[in-house]
Amino acid sequence: MEDECKGLVHKVVAGDTLYKISKYYGVRLIDVLKENPYVNVYNLQVGDEICVPTDASEENRRYYTARVGETLGSLIEYLDTDIEKLMEYNKELYETSVPLGTIIRIPND
């Protein structure tokens, strides 16, 4: 499949869905579906290979799965990046809800 895939090849693990795979790689579900027209979306099997379409900038990315207890601050430090870059490549983080009652500090301009 790697020769035919114009992107990354993802090997299915237990619990994977095409939706989860698309979110993990930051691509649209419809694009994953288009690249895998013969995949039975209701019966993914461990070890199946899924083609995840990417663009040229994808080659300059790396992936990390957050662990329990990690924060954006700890990830930024560990991954040696900044908040702007992290948000640029992870737009879904903008939708992460802030726990009720969290006090937000805002600088005076």
PDB file as gemmi writes it, atoms N, CA and C in Angstrom:
CRYST1    1.000    1.000    1.000  90.00  90.00  90.00 P 1                      
ATOM      1  N   MET A   1       0.818  -1.205   0.000  1.00  0.00           N  
ATOM      2  CA  MET A   1       0.000   0.000   0.000  1.00  0.00           C  
ATOM      3  C   MET A   1       0.856   1.261   0.000  1.00  0.00           C  
ATOM      4  N   GLU A   2       2.029   1.248   0.631  1.00  0.00           N  
ATOM      5  CA  GLU A   2       2.845   2.449   0.752  1.00  0.00           C  
ATOM      6  C   GLU A   2       3.166   3.062  -0.599  1.00  0.00           C  
ATOM      7  N   ASP A   3       3.356   2.231  -1.654  1.00  0.00           N  
ATOM      8  CA  ASP A   3       3.655   2.756  -2.975  1.00  0.00           C  
ATOM      9  C   ASP A   3       2.449   3.458  -3.576  1.00  0.00           C  
ATOM     10  N   GLU A   4       1.254   3.019  -3.234  1.00  0.00           N  
ATOM     11  CA  GLU A   4       0.024   3.569  -3.794  1.00  0.00           C  
ATOM     12  C   GLU A   4      -0.486   4.770  -3.002  1.00  0.00           C  
ATOM     13  N   CYS A   5      -0.105   4.889  -1.769  1.00  0.00           N  
ATOM     14  CA  CYS A   5      -0.636   5.915  -0.869  1.00  0.00           C  
ATOM     15  C   CYS A   5       0.097   7.241  -1.057  1.00  0.00           C  
ATOM     16  N   LYS A   6      -0.665   8.288  -1.273  1.00  0.00           N  
ATOM     17  CA  LYS A   6      -0.093   9.629  -1.378  1.00  0.00           C  
ATOM     18  C   LYS A   6      -0.220  10.303  -0.014  1.00  0.00           C  
ATOM     19  N   GLY A   7       0.525   9.801   0.933  1.00  0.00           N  
ATOM     20  CA  GLY A   7       0.463  10.317   2.296  1.00  0.00           C  
ATOM     21  C   GLY A   7       1.118   9.330   3.236  1.00  0.00           C  
ATOM     22  N   LEU A   8       0.534   9.178   4.403  1.00  0.00           N  
ATOM     23  CA  LEU A   8       1.043   8.264   5.424  1.00  0.00           C  
ATOM     24  C   LEU A   8       0.196   7.006   5.476  1.00  0.00           C  
ATOM     25  N   VAL A   9       0.823   5.885   5.788  1.00  0.00           N  
ATOM     26  CA  VAL A   9       0.082   4.638   5.988  1.00  0.00           C  
ATOM     27  C   VAL A   9      -0.058   4.426   7.487  1.00  0.00           C  
ATOM     28  N   HIS A  10      -1.297   4.311   7.942  1.00  0.00           N  
ATOM     29  CA  HIS A  10      -1.593   4.082   9.354  1.00  0.00           C  
ATOM     30  C   HIS A  10      -2.046   2.646   9.526  1.00  0.00           C  
ATOM     31  N   LYS A  11      -1.397   1.916  10.444  1.00  0.00           N  
ATOM     32  CA  LYS A  11      -1.836   0.556  10.767  1.00  0.00           C  
ATOM     33  C   LYS A  11      -2.859   0.638  11.890  1.00  0.00           C  
ATOM     34  N   VAL A  12      -4.018   0.066  11.659  1.00  0.00           N  
ATOM     35  CA  VAL A  12      -5.119   0.113  12.608  1.00  0.00           C  
ATOM     36  C   VAL A  12      -4.750  -0.643  13.882  1.00  0.00           C  
ATOM     37  N   VAL A  13      -5.052  -0.013  15.021  1.00  0.00           N  
ATOM     38  CA  VAL A  13      -4.903  -0.651  16.325  1.00  0.00           C  
ATOM     39  C   VAL A  13      -6.291  -0.756  16.948  1.00  0.00           C  
ATOM     40  N   ALA A  14      -6.403  -1.543  17.989  1.00  0.00           N  
ATOM     41  CA  ALA A  14      -7.692  -1.745  18.657  1.00  0.00           C  
ATOM     42  C   ALA A  14      -8.306  -0.402  19.035  1.00  0.00           C  
ATOM     43  N   GLY A  15      -9.580  -0.229  18.717  1.00  0.00           N  
ATOM     44  CA  GLY A  15     -10.296   0.985  19.073  1.00  0.00           C  
ATOM     45  C   GLY A  15     -10.267   2.070  18.008  1.00  0.00           C  
ATOM     46  N   ASP A  16      -9.476   1.886  16.954  1.00  0.00           N  
ATOM     47  CA  ASP A  16      -9.404   2.889  15.892  1.00  0.00           C  
ATOM     48  C   ASP A  16     -10.707   2.969  15.114  1.00  0.00           C  
ATOM     49  N   THR A  17     -11.056   4.167  14.716  1.00  0.00           N  
ATOM     50  CA  THR A  17     -12.112   4.423  13.748  1.00  0.00           C  
ATOM     51  C   THR A  17     -11.517   5.393  12.738  1.00  0.00           C  
ATOM     52  N   LEU A  18     -12.122   5.512  11.587  1.00  0.00           N  
ATOM     53  CA  LEU A  18     -11.607   6.477  10.616  1.00  0.00           C  
ATOM     54  C   LEU A  18     -11.682   7.891  11.171  1.00  0.00           C  
ATOM     55  N   TYR A  19     -12.710   8.161  11.958  1.00  0.00           N  
ATOM     56  CA  TYR A  19     -12.833   9.482  12.578  1.00  0.00           C  
ATOM     57  C   TYR A  19     -11.652   9.747  13.517  1.00  0.00           C  
ATOM     58  N   LYS A  20     -11.338   8.781  14.385  1.00  0.00           N  
ATOM     59  CA  LYS A  20     -10.212   8.945  15.314  1.00  0.00           C  
ATOM     60  C   LYS A  20      -8.901   9.116  14.559  1.00  0.00           C  
ATOM     61  N   ILE A  21      -8.727   8.349  13.494  1.00  0.00           N  
ATOM     62  CA  ILE A  21      -7.507   8.438  12.695  1.00  0.00           C  
ATOM     63  C   ILE A  21      -7.406   9.815  12.051  1.00  0.00           C  
ATOM     64  N   SER A  22      -8.512  10.313  11.498  1.00  0.00           N  
ATOM     65  CA  SER A  22      -8.487  11.635  10.856  1.00  0.00           C  
ATOM     66  C   SER A  22      -8.153  12.728  11.867  1.00  0.00           C  
ATOM     67  N   LYS A  23      -8.710  12.650  13.066  1.00  0.00           N  
ATOM     68  CA  LYS A  23      -8.418  13.645  14.102  1.00  0.00           C  
ATOM     69  C   LYS A  23      -6.965  13.547  14.561  1.00  0.00           C  
ATOM     70  N   TYR A  24      -6.460  12.326  14.699  1.00  0.00           N  
ATOM     71  CA  TYR A  24      -5.082  12.124  15.140  1.00  0.00           C  
ATOM     72  C   TYR A  24      -4.100  12.800  14.188  1.00  0.00           C  
ATOM     73  N   TYR A  25      -4.343  12.673  12.897  1.00  0.00           N  
ATOM     74  CA  TYR A  25      -3.426  13.242  11.911  1.00  0.00           C  
ATOM     75  C   TYR A  25      -3.816  14.649  11.475  1.00  0.00           C  
ATOM     76  N   GLY A  26      -4.941  15.148  11.979  1.00  0.00           N  
ATOM     77  CA  GLY A  26      -5.351  16.507  11.653  1.00  0.00           C  
ATOM     78  C   GLY A  26      -5.806  16.688  10.216  1.00  0.00           C  
ATOM     79  N   VAL A  27      -6.456  15.670   9.669  1.00  0.00           N  
ATOM     80  CA  VAL A  27      -6.990  15.766   8.308  1.00  0.00           C  
ATOM     81  C   VAL A  27      -8.498  15.576   8.350  1.00  0.00           C  
ATOM     82  N   ARG A  28      -9.161  16.001   7.300  1.00  0.00           N  
ATOM     83  CA  ARG A  28     -10.617  15.877   7.250  1.00  0.00           C  
ATOM     84  C   ARG A  28     -11.023  14.417   7.033  1.00  0.00           C  
ATOM     85  N   LEU A  29     -12.088  14.013   7.703  1.00  0.00           N  
ATOM     86  CA  LEU A  29     -12.591  12.644   7.574  1.00  0.00           C  
ATOM     87  C   LEU A  29     -12.935  12.334   6.128  1.00  0.00           C  
ATOM     88  N   ILE A  30     -13.548  13.272   5.429  1.00  0.00           N  
ATOM     89  CA  ILE A  30     -13.937  13.035   4.039  1.00  0.00           C  
ATOM     90  C   ILE A  30     -12.719  12.717   3.171  1.00  0.00           C  
ATOM     91  N   ASP A  31     -11.567  13.335   3.467  1.00  0.00           N  
ATOM     92  CA  ASP A  31     -10.353  13.063   2.695  1.00  0.00           C  
ATOM     93  C   ASP A  31      -9.825  11.657   2.961  1.00  0.00           C  
ATOM     94  N   VAL A  32      -9.930  11.202   4.211  1.00  0.00           N  
ATOM     95  CA  VAL A  32      -9.524   9.829   4.538  1.00  0.00           C  
ATOM     96  C   VAL A  32     -10.453   8.843   3.825  1.00  0.00           C  
ATOM     97  N   LEU A  33     -11.742   9.135   3.827  1.00  0.00           N  
ATOM     98  CA  LEU A  33     -12.709   8.264   3.148  1.00  0.00           C  
ATOM     99  C   LEU A  33     -12.428   8.181   1.649  1.00  0.00           C  
ATOM    100  N   LYS A  34     -12.113   9.312   1.028  1.00  0.00           N  
ATOM    101  CA  LYS A  34     -11.827   9.333  -0.412  1.00  0.00           C  
ATOM    102  C   LYS A  34     -10.588   8.508  -0.749  1.00  0.00           C  
ATOM    103  N   GLU A  35      -9.585   8.528   0.121  1.00  0.00           N  
ATOM    104  CA  GLU A  35      -8.356   7.786  -0.119  1.00  0.00           C  
ATOM    105  C   GLU A  35      -8.505   6.293   0.133  1.00  0.00           C  
ATOM    106  N   ASN A  36      -9.569   5.901   0.805  1.00  0.00           N  
ATOM    107  CA  ASN A  36      -9.774   4.499   1.190  1.00  0.00           C  
ATOM    108  C   ASN A  36     -11.175   4.036   0.817  1.00  0.00           C  
ATOM    109  N   PRO A  37     -11.514   4.069  -0.475  1.00  0.00           N  
ATOM    110  CA  PRO A  37     -12.896   3.778  -0.878  1.00  0.00           C  
ATOM    111  C   PRO A  37     -13.337   2.330  -0.630  1.00  0.00           C  
ATOM    112  N   TYR A  38     -12.398   1.408  -0.493  1.00  0.00           N  
ATOM    113  CA  TYR A  38     -12.772   0.003  -0.340  1.00  0.00           C  
ATOM    114  C   TYR A  38     -12.699  -0.478   1.107  1.00  0.00           C  
ATOM    115  N   VAL A  39     -12.436   0.432   2.032  1.00  0.00           N  
ATOM    116  CA  VAL A  39     -12.358   0.057   3.445  1.00  0.00           C  
ATOM    117  C   VAL A  39     -13.765  -0.022   4.025  1.00  0.00           C  
ATOM    118  N   ASN A  40     -14.040  -1.097   4.739  1.00  0.00           N  
ATOM    119  CA  ASN A  40     -15.324  -1.241   5.420  1.00  0.00           C  
ATOM    120  C   ASN A  40     -15.250  -0.444   6.722  1.00  0.00           C  
ATOM    121  N   VAL A  41     -15.836   0.734   6.722  1.00  0.00           N  
ATOM    122  CA  VAL A  41     -15.718   1.638   7.867  1.00  0.00           C  
ATOM    123  C   VAL A  41     -16.373   1.078   9.127  1.00  0.00           C  
ATOM    124  N   TYR A  42     -17.249   0.110   8.974  1.00  0.00           N  
ATOM    125  CA  TYR A  42     -17.933  -0.474  10.128  1.00  0.00           C  
ATOM    126  C   TYR A  42     -17.226  -1.707  10.667  1.00  0.00           C  
ATOM    127  N   ASN A  43     -16.137  -2.115  10.006  1.00  0.00           N  
ATOM    128  CA  ASN A  43     -15.453  -3.335  10.426  1.00  0.00           C  
ATOM    129  C   ASN A  43     -13.943  -3.221  10.234  1.00  0.00           C  
ATOM    130  N   LEU A  44     -13.339  -2.156  10.776  1.00  0.00           N  
ATOM    131  CA  LEU A  44     -11.880  -2.035  10.707  1.00  0.00           C  
ATOM    132  C   LEU A  44     -11.262  -3.157  11.528  1.00  0.00           C  
ATOM    133  N   GLN A  45     -10.208  -3.733  10.993  1.00  0.00           N  
ATOM    134  CA  GLN A  45      -9.529  -4.828  11.677  1.00  0.00           C  
ATOM    135  C   GLN A  45      -8.133  -4.382  12.109  1.00  0.00           C  
ATOM    136  N   VAL A  46      -7.716  -4.819  13.285  1.00  0.00           N  
ATOM    137  CA  VAL A  46      -6.364  -4.528  13.747  1.00  0.00           C  
ATOM    138  C   VAL A  46      -5.386  -5.001  12.684  1.00  0.00           C  
ATOM    139  N   GLY A  47      -4.469  -4.119  12.314  1.00  0.00           N  
ATOM    140  CA  GLY A  47      -3.477  -4.450  11.289  1.00  0.00           C  
ATOM    141  C   GLY A  47      -3.840  -3.941   9.910  1.00  0.00           C  
ATOM    142  N   ASP A  48      -5.127  -3.563   9.690  1.00  0.00           N  
ATOM    143  CA  ASP A  48      -5.502  -2.965   8.405  1.00  0.00           C  
ATOM    144  C   ASP A  48      -4.633  -1.732   8.163  1.00  0.00           C  
ATOM    145  N   GLU A  49      -4.347  -1.468   6.907  1.00  0.00           N  
ATOM    146  CA  GLU A  49      -3.575  -0.280   6.555  1.00  0.00           C  
ATOM    147  C   GLU A  49      -4.507   0.753   5.945  1.00  0.00           C  
ATOM    148  N   ILE A  50      -4.464   1.951   6.510  1.00  0.00           N  
ATOM    149  CA  ILE A  50      -5.294   3.061   6.062  1.00  0.00           C  
ATOM    150  C   ILE A  50      -4.381   4.141   5.504  1.00  0.00           C  
ATOM    151  N   CYS A  51      -4.705   4.628   4.311  1.00  0.00           N  
ATOM    152  CA  CYS A  51      -3.937   5.716   3.715  1.00  0.00           C  
ATOM    153  C   CYS A  51      -4.471   7.040   4.258  1.00  0.00           C  
ATOM    154  N   VAL A  52      -3.590   7.827   4.865  1.00  0.00           N  
ATOM    155  CA  VAL A  52      -3.963   9.139   5.390  1.00  0.00           C  
ATOM    156  C   VAL A  52      -3.352  10.189   4.465  1.00  0.00           C  
ATOM    157  N   PRO A  53      -4.188  10.914   3.700  1.00  0.00           N  
ATOM    158  CA  PRO A  53      -3.660  11.896   2.760  1.00  0.00           C  
ATOM    159  C   PRO A  53      -2.974  13.040   3.492  1.00  0.00           C  
ATOM    160  N   THR A  54      -1.878  13.493   2.928  1.00  0.00           N  
ATOM    161  CA  THR A  54      -1.133  14.593   3.533  1.00  0.00           C  
ATOM    162  C   THR A  54      -0.700  15.559   2.445  1.00  0.00           C  
ATOM    163  N   ASP A  55      -0.300  16.725   2.877  1.00  0.00           N  
ATOM    164  CA  ASP A  55       0.277  17.671   1.931  1.00  0.00           C  
ATOM    165  C   ASP A  55       1.787  17.693   2.146  1.00  0.00           C  
ATOM    166  N   ALA A  56       2.497  18.467   1.379  1.00  0.00           N  
ATOM    167  CA  ALA A  56       3.960  18.489   1.447  1.00  0.00           C  
ATOM    168  C   ALA A  56       4.464  18.923   2.815  1.00  0.00           C  
ATOM    169  N   SER A  57       3.743  19.830   3.478  1.00  0.00           N  
ATOM    170  CA  SER A  57       4.198  20.302   4.788  1.00  0.00           C  
ATOM    171  C   SER A  57       4.110  19.219   5.852  1.00  0.00           C  
ATOM    172  N   GLU A  58       3.348  18.159   5.569  1.00  0.00           N  
ATOM    173  CA  GLU A  58       3.193  17.055   6.526  1.00  0.00           C  
ATOM    174  C   GLU A  58       4.527  16.396   6.833  1.00  0.00           C  
ATOM    175  N   GLU A  59       5.434  16.396   5.871  1.00  0.00           N  
ATOM    176  CA  GLU A  59       6.723  15.739   6.072  1.00  0.00           C  
ATOM    177  C   GLU A  59       7.535  16.398   7.169  1.00  0.00           C  
ATOM    178  N   ASN A  60       7.241  17.650   7.477  1.00  0.00           N  
ATOM    179  CA  ASN A  60       7.982  18.374   8.497  1.00  0.00           C  
ATOM    180  C   ASN A  60       7.322  18.279   9.868  1.00  0.00           C  
ATOM    181  N   ARG A  61       6.351  17.401  10.007  1.00  0.00           N  
ATOM    182  CA  ARG A  61       5.653  17.251  11.279  1.00  0.00           C  
ATOM    183  C   ARG A  61       6.079  15.974  11.974  1.00  0.00           C  
ATOM    184  N   ARG A  62       5.912  15.980  13.266  1.00  0.00           N  
ATOM    185  CA  ARG A  62       6.072  14.766  14.049  1.00  0.00           C  
ATOM    186  C   ARG A  62       4.832  14.661  14.917  1.00  0.00           C  
ATOM    187  N   TYR A  63       4.592  13.507  15.471  1.00  0.00           N  
ATOM    188  CA  TYR A  63       3.378  13.282  16.241  1.00  0.00           C  
ATOM    189  C   TYR A  63       3.715  12.852  17.654  1.00  0.00           C  
ATOM    190  N   TYR A  64       2.855  13.243  18.576  1.00  0.00           N  
ATOM    191  CA  TYR A  64       3.029  12.895  19.978  1.00  0.00           C  
ATOM    192  C   TYR A  64       1.642  12.679  20.567  1.00  0.00           C  
ATOM    193  N   THR A  65       1.451  11.620  21.317  1.00  0.00           N  
ATOM    194  CA  THR A  65       0.180  11.348  21.976  1.00  0.00           C  
ATOM    195  C   THR A  65       0.278  11.809  23.424  1.00  0.00           C  
ATOM    196  N   ALA A  66      -0.571  12.751  23.785  1.00  0.00           N  
ATOM    197  CA  ALA A  66      -0.552  13.305  25.140  1.00  0.00           C  
ATOM    198  C   ALA A  66      -0.895  12.231  26.161  1.00  0.00           C  
ATOM    199  N   ARG A  67      -0.268  12.355  27.317  1.00  0.00           N  
ATOM    200  CA  ARG A  67      -0.481  11.415  28.418  1.00  0.00           C  
ATOM    201  C   ARG A  67      -1.319  12.079  29.512  1.00  0.00           C  
ATOM    202  N   VAL A  68      -1.864  11.277  30.382  1.00  0.00           N  
ATOM    203  CA  VAL A  68      -2.669  11.775  31.494  1.00  0.00           C  
ATOM    204  C   VAL A  68      -1.835  12.757  32.318  1.00  0.00           C  
ATOM    205  N   GLY A  69      -2.420  13.892  32.628  1.00  0.00           N  
ATOM    206  CA  GLY A  69      -1.768  14.877  33.485  1.00  0.00           C  
ATOM    207  C   GLY A  69      -0.947  15.915  32.748  1.00  0.00           C  
ATOM    208  N   GLU A  70      -0.724  15.716  31.451  1.00  0.00           N  
ATOM    209  CA  GLU A  70       0.048  16.708  30.713  1.00  0.00           C  
ATOM    210  C   GLU A  70      -0.809  17.945  30.439  1.00  0.00           C  
ATOM    211  N   THR A  71      -0.158  19.071  30.375  1.00  0.00           N  
ATOM    212  CA  THR A  71      -0.831  20.340  30.103  1.00  0.00           C  
ATOM    213  C   THR A  71      -0.231  20.951  28.849  1.00  0.00           C  
ATOM    214  N   LEU A  72      -0.880  21.968  28.310  1.00  0.00           N  
ATOM    215  CA  LEU A  72      -0.294  22.667  27.165  1.00  0.00           C  
ATOM    216  C   LEU A  72       1.090  23.196  27.521  1.00  0.00           C  
ATOM    217  N   GLY A  73       1.213  23.725  28.714  1.00  0.00           N  
ATOM    218  CA  GLY A  73       2.518  24.247  29.150  1.00  0.00           C  
ATOM    219  C   GLY A  73       3.588  23.171  29.191  1.00  0.00           C  
ATOM    220  N   SER A  74       3.264  22.011  29.735  1.00  0.00           N  
ATOM    221  CA  SER A  74       4.271  20.945  29.808  1.00  0.00           C  
ATOM    222  C   SER A  74       4.588  20.394  28.420  1.00  0.00           C  
ATOM    223  N   LEU A  75       3.585  20.351  27.536  1.00  0.00           N  
ATOM    224  CA  LEU A  75       3.831  19.887  26.171  1.00  0.00           C  
ATOM    225  C   LEU A  75       4.726  20.847  25.407  1.00  0.00           C  
ATOM    226  N   ILE A  76       4.477  22.126  25.557  1.00  0.00           N  
ATOM    227  CA  ILE A  76       5.306  23.131  24.881  1.00  0.00           C  
ATOM    228  C   ILE A  76       6.761  22.985  25.308  1.00  0.00           C  
ATOM    229  N   GLU A  77       6.966  22.797  26.582  1.00  0.00           N  
ATOM    230  CA  GLU A  77       8.337  22.639  27.091  1.00  0.00           C  
ATOM    231  C   GLU A  77       8.949  21.324  26.598  1.00  0.00           C  
ATOM    232  N   TYR A  78       8.226  20.237  26.738  1.00  0.00           N  
ATOM    233  CA  TYR A  78       8.738  18.917  26.361  1.00  0.00           C  
ATOM    234  C   TYR A  78       9.020  18.831  24.860  1.00  0.00           C  
ATOM    235  N   LEU A  79       8.127  19.389  24.050  1.00  0.00           N  
ATOM    236  CA  LEU A  79       8.263  19.300  22.597  1.00  0.00           C  
ATOM    237  C   LEU A  79       9.136  20.415  22.018  1.00  0.00           C  
ATOM    238  N   ASP A  80       9.601  21.307  22.876  1.00  0.00           N  
ATOM    239  CA  ASP A  80      10.483  22.409  22.468  1.00  0.00           C  
ATOM    240  C   ASP A  80       9.863  23.212  21.325  1.00  0.00           C  
ATOM    241  N   THR A  81       8.654  23.727  21.601  1.00  0.00           N  
ATOM    242  CA  THR A  81       7.934  24.529  20.612  1.00  0.00           C  
ATOM    243  C   THR A  81       7.317  25.712  21.327  1.00  0.00           C  
ATOM    244  N   ASP A  82       6.465  26.457  20.650  1.00  0.00           N  
ATOM    245  CA  ASP A  82       5.755  27.557  21.296  1.00  0.00           C  
ATOM    246  C   ASP A  82       4.263  27.410  21.036  1.00  0.00           C  
ATOM    247  N   ILE A  83       3.477  28.186  21.758  1.00  0.00           N  
ATOM    248  CA  ILE A  83       2.021  28.045  21.684  1.00  0.00           C  
ATOM    249  C   ILE A  83       1.489  28.343  20.287  1.00  0.00           C  
ATOM    250  N   GLU A  84       2.087  29.307  19.593  1.00  0.00           N  
ATOM    251  CA  GLU A  84       1.612  29.653  18.250  1.00  0.00           C  
ATOM    252  C   GLU A  84       1.764  28.475  17.290  1.00  0.00           C  
ATOM    253  N   LYS A  85       2.921  27.822  17.305  1.00  0.00           N  
ATOM    254  CA  LYS A  85       3.153  26.666  16.425  1.00  0.00           C  
ATOM    255  C   LYS A  85       2.221  25.514  16.798  1.00  0.00           C  
ATOM    256  N   LEU A  86       2.088  25.262  18.083  1.00  0.00           N  
ATOM    257  CA  LEU A  86       1.233  24.175  18.544  1.00  0.00           C  
ATOM    258  C   LEU A  86      -0.208  24.387  18.077  1.00  0.00           C  
ATOM    259  N   MET A  87      -0.707  25.603  18.182  1.00  0.00           N  
ATOM    260  CA  MET A  87      -2.073  25.899  17.771  1.00  0.00           C  
ATOM    261  C   MET A  87      -2.215  25.882  16.248  1.00  0.00           C  
ATOM    262  N   GLU A  88      -1.184  26.285  15.538  1.00  0.00           N  
ATOM    263  CA  GLU A  88      -1.231  26.283  14.070  1.00  0.00           C  
ATOM    264  C   GLU A  88      -1.473  24.881  13.528  1.00  0.00           C  
ATOM    265  N   TYR A  89      -0.823  23.893  14.119  1.00  0.00           N  
ATOM    266  CA  TYR A  89      -0.932  22.520  13.644  1.00  0.00           C  
ATOM    267  C   TYR A  89      -2.008  21.720  14.361  1.00  0.00           C  
ATOM    268  N   ASN A  90      -2.637  22.301  15.365  1.00  0.00           N  
ATOM    269  CA  ASN A  90      -3.648  21.593  16.155  1.00  0.00           C  
ATOM    270  C   ASN A  90      -4.842  22.492  16.404  1.00  0.00           C  
ATOM    271  N   LYS A  91      -5.516  22.864  15.343  1.00  0.00           N  
ATOM    272  CA  LYS A  91      -6.629  23.812  15.444  1.00  0.00           C  
ATOM    273  C   LYS A  91      -7.741  23.314  16.363  1.00  0.00           C  
ATOM    274  N   GLU A  92      -7.843  21.996  16.548  1.00  0.00           N  
ATOM    275  CA  GLU A  92      -8.881  21.461  17.435  1.00  0.00           C  
ATOM    276  C   GLU A  92      -8.664  21.878  18.887  1.00  0.00           C  
ATOM    277  N   LEU A  93      -7.440  22.297  19.235  1.00  0.00           N  
ATOM    278  CA  LEU A  93      -7.183  22.752  20.599  1.00  0.00           C  
ATOM    279  C   LEU A  93      -7.941  24.043  20.918  1.00  0.00           C  
ATOM    280  N   TYR A  94      -8.276  24.828  19.887  1.00  0.00           N  
ATOM    281  CA  TYR A  94      -9.065  26.037  20.098  1.00  0.00           C  
ATOM    282  C   TYR A  94     -10.442  25.693  20.659  1.00  0.00           C  
ATOM    283  N   GLU A  95     -10.912  24.486  20.385  1.00  0.00           N  
ATOM    284  CA  GLU A  95     -12.238  24.077  20.817  1.00  0.00           C  
ATOM    285  C   GLU A  95     -12.233  23.385  22.171  1.00  0.00           C  
ATOM    286  N   THR A  96     -11.042  23.180  22.740  1.00  0.00           N  
ATOM    287  CA  THR A  96     -10.952  22.541  24.048  1.00  0.00           C  
ATOM    288  C   THR A  96     -11.592  23.451  25.081  1.00  0.00           C  
ATOM    289  N   SER A  97     -12.503  22.917  25.844  1.00  0.00           N  
ATOM    290  CA  SER A  97     -13.213  23.754  26.810  1.00  0.00           C  
ATOM    291  C   SER A  97     -12.372  24.007  28.054  1.00  0.00           C  
ATOM    292  N   VAL A  98     -12.560  25.165  28.605  1.00  0.00           N  
ATOM    293  CA  VAL A  98     -11.883  25.562  29.836  1.00  0.00           C  
ATOM    294  C   VAL A  98     -12.766  25.118  30.998  1.00  0.00           C  
ATOM    295  N   PRO A  99     -12.195  24.428  31.984  1.00  0.00           N  
ATOM    296  CA  PRO A  99     -13.023  23.961  33.107  1.00  0.00           C  
ATOM    297  C   PRO A  99     -13.764  25.109  33.784  1.00  0.00           C  
ATOM    298  N   LEU A 100     -15.008  24.879  34.132  1.00  0.00           N  
ATOM    299  CA  LEU A 100     -15.837  25.857  34.806  1.00  0.00           C  
ATOM    300  C   LEU A 100     -15.123  26.379  36.062  1.00  0.00           C  
ATOM    301  N   GLY A 101     -15.107  27.668  36.228  1.00  0.00           N  
ATOM    302  CA  GLY A 101     -14.509  28.279  37.422  1.00  0.00           C  
ATOM    303  C   GLY A 101     -13.032  28.611  37.280  1.00  0.00           C  
ATOM    304  N   THR A 102     -12.431  28.283  36.144  1.00  0.00           N  
ATOM    305  CA  THR A 102     -11.021  28.600  35.936  1.00  0.00           C  
ATOM    306  C   THR A 102     -10.847  30.115  35.876  1.00  0.00           C  
ATOM    307  N   ILE A 103      -9.908  30.629  36.622  1.00  0.00           N  
ATOM    308  CA  ILE A 103      -9.620  32.064  36.590  1.00  0.00           C  
ATOM    309  C   ILE A 103      -8.576  32.311  35.515  1.00  0.00           C  
ATOM    310  N   ILE A 104      -8.915  33.189  34.585  1.00  0.00           N  
ATOM    311  CA  ILE A 104      -8.038  33.514  33.461  1.00  0.00           C  
ATOM    312  C   ILE A 104      -7.346  34.845  33.761  1.00  0.00           C  
ATOM    313  N   ARG A 105      -6.032  34.856  33.695  1.00  0.00           N  
ATOM    314  CA  ARG A 105      -5.251  36.075  33.920  1.00  0.00           C  
ATOM    315  C   ARG A 105      -5.064  36.801  32.596  1.00  0.00           C  
ATOM    316  N   ILE A 106      -5.365  38.074  32.559  1.00  0.00           N  
ATOM    317  CA  ILE A 106      -5.279  38.869  31.334  1.00  0.00           C  
ATOM    318  C   ILE A 106      -4.354  40.048  31.607  1.00  0.00           C  
ATOM    319  N   PRO A 107      -3.326  40.227  30.751  1.00  0.00           N  
ATOM    320  CA  PRO A 107      -2.401  41.344  30.988  1.00  0.00           C  
ATOM    321  C   PRO A 107      -3.081  42.695  30.692  1.00  0.00           C  
ATOM    322  N   ASN A 108      -2.696  43.722  31.431  1.00  0.00           N  
ATOM    323  CA  ASN A 108      -3.166  45.087  31.144  1.00  0.00           C  
ATOM    324  C   ASN A 108      -2.332  45.631  30.001  1.00  0.00           C  
ATOM    325  N   ASP A 109      -2.994  46.217  29.013  1.00  0.00           N  
ATOM    326  CA  ASP A 109      -2.251  46.796  27.873  1.00  0.00           C  
ATOM    327  C   ASP A 109      -1.857  48.212  28.124  1.00  0.00           C  
TER     328      ASP A 109                                                      
END                                                                             
